[in-house]
Amino acid sequence: MSVSDLILWPGTKICEALGVEPTSDQGLIRSMFNMLVYLIVILFVMWAVMAAS
């Protein structure tokens, strides 16, 4: 598994769960799901850091 496959893994799994081919539209839907997943993760981490300080 390459680094890019590891980074794109959440979007790929969401697409598979929804029954959508992850590369059907040049990966745009997979990229959108990855953006949402990583946005939530980063916002949670930032909130945790700010709450701890």
C-alpha positions in Angstrom: 0.0 0.0 0.0 1.5 3.3 -1.1 1.2 6.6 0.8 -1.4 8.0 -1.6 -3.5 4.9 -1.1 -3.3 5.3 2.6 -4.3 9.0 2.5 -7.2 8.2 0.1 -8.4 5.2 2.1 -11.3 6.8 4.0 -12.9 8.2 0.8 -12.5 4.8 -0.9 -14.2 3.0 1.9 -17.1 5.5 2.0 -17.5 5.2 -1.7 -17.5 1.4 -1.5 -20.1 1.5 1.3 -22.4 3.8 -0.8 -21.9 1.5 -3.9 -20.1 4.1 -5.9 -16.9 3.3 -7.9 -14.2 5.5 -6.3 -12.5 6.3 -9.6 -15.6 6.7 -11.8 -15.4 10.5 -12.0 -11.6 10.8 -11.8 -11.8 10.4 -8.1 -13.7 13.6 -7.4 -16.3 12.0 -5.1 -13.6 10.2 -3.2 -11.7 13.4 -2.8 -14.8 15.1 -1.4 -15.3 12.4 1.2 -11.6 12.6 2.1 -11.9 16.3 2.5 -14.9 16.0 4.8 -13.2 13.2 6.9 -10.0 15.1 7.3 -11.8 18.4 8.0 -13.6 16.8 10.9 -10.5 15.2 12.2 -8.4 18.4 12.0 -11.2 20.5 13.6 -11.5 18.0 16.5 -7.7 18.0 17.0 -7.6 21.8 17.0 -10.5 22.0 19.5 -8.8 19.5 21.8 -5.5 21.4 21.7 -7.3 24.7 22.4 -9.4 23.2 25.2 -6.3 21.8 26.8 -4.4 25.1 26.9 
